[in-house]
Amino acid sequence: MKLANLITTQHRYMTRKRYLCSNDTAKAAPADTRFAINER
């Protein structure tokens, strides 16, 4: 359950960032998302 939860949150973060900034963030999405989750 926890793993699935983490994956869903990661996906939400990625989509959010893609909406905010299109190209740059889309490229940097995976690493950026991991950092964001770790900071929470």
C-alpha positions in Angstrom: 0.0 0.0 0.0 2.7 2.5 1.0 4.6 1.8 -2.2 1.5 2.3 -4.4 0.8 5.5 -2.5 4.2 6.9 -3.2 4.0 6.0 -6.9 0.6 7.8 -7.2 1.9 10.9 -5.4 5.0 10.9 -7.7 2.7 10.8 -10.7 0.6 13.6 -9.4 3.7 15.7 -8.8 5.0 15.0 -12.3 1.7 16.0 -14.0 1.4 19.1 -11.8 4.9 20.3 -12.7 4.3 19.6 -16.4 1.3 21.9 -16.3 3.2 24.6 -14.5 6.3 24.6 -16.7 6.2 22.6 -19.9 9.5 21.7 -21.4 12.2 22.2 -18.8 10.3 20.6 -16.0 9.1 17.7 -18.2 12.7 16.8 -18.8 13.7 17.2 -15.1 10.5 15.6 -13.8 11.7 12.2 -12.5 14.7 13.4 -10.3 12.8 16.5 -9.3 9.8 14.4 -8.1 12.0 12.2 -5.9 13.5 15.2 -4.2 10.1 16.7 -3.6 8.9 13.5 -2.0 12.0 13.2 0.2 11.5 16.7 1.5 7.9 16.1 2.6 
